[in-house]
Amino acid sequence: MLIISCGNSKKIAQAVARTLKVPYSPIHISDFPDGDLYLKFNVPVKGKTVVIIHSFQPHSNESLLRIIFAAETAKDLGAKKVILVAPYLAFLRQDARFHPGEAISSKIMAKHLSTCIDKIITIDGHLHRYQTLGALFSIPGKDLTANPLIADYIKKNIKNDLVIVGPDWESFQWAERIAKKISAPVTVFEKTRHTSRKVSVKMIKPISLKGKHVIIVDDIISTGHTVIQAAKLAYAQGAKEVSTIAVHGLFVENALQKLKKAKLKHIVTTNCIEHATNKIDVAPLLVEELKRGTIRFVSDFSFF
Ligand code: R5P
């Protein structure tokens, strides 16, 4: 096995390689003077299982192109298998044609990746409408979850009188599971998305937040507006403190500053996307999944 990365996720790729005791070699990526992508493997890949560990943030569009080029090149150079580990897989939120004429980006991304990789592994993919990776990709896929790690983090670090809140129905599945693990009350807000940068939330399952430490749990923090509106509502309902924990911290357009202004006590993310707010390490999930694949390979001669 050889682990590579294509610009993002270097730290987690190195950590996974170290634990699995396999080589890590970042590929060389640059642009030709006209802006065309240039990519080069620095070590031989012939006969190897090449594992690309690369989250699709920052630069989701560029990431897709780099991964396709890297996977195609690995195969061209004789790699036996190419596995993509994308702790954060982008394009999944555009899972329908919400307005006439729109691209269904998730389908296009999955179709192209399915032609050049042999397996995809991600963490808490935004599969709200699809349910499984199999509904999107024509190759084997594994959607891991950071829920138990988030529950452990809360147990160890935030001990006050807690209420777990999902800021919308999509996030409620995560919120509910985490709350169950730490035996905390849980509720969900209802979110209306007006535009990519404007949302409103309201309470639909009344629960007392008075004097509580509310933890808003979501899969993604992008512009931060979802969490900010949810925090405002929680404070308006009498919450003493509000914190947020997300799996994927994209923090676009100064989201972190805006969240701090909204008086979020703790802003915590996993290291699916490298960021200063990373406090929860998902590398062990990836190691376990890659080990499982390797053991099956040894026993039944098919990697998956
Ligand atoms: C949407 O369905 C997701 O679960 C997140 O709630 C959303 O992506 C957050 O986006 P933003 O931070 O821009 O409000």
Residues whose N, C-alpha, C, O or C-beta is under 5 A from the ligand:
A	BS01	R5P	E170 S196 D218 D219 I220 I221 S222 T223 G224 H225 T226
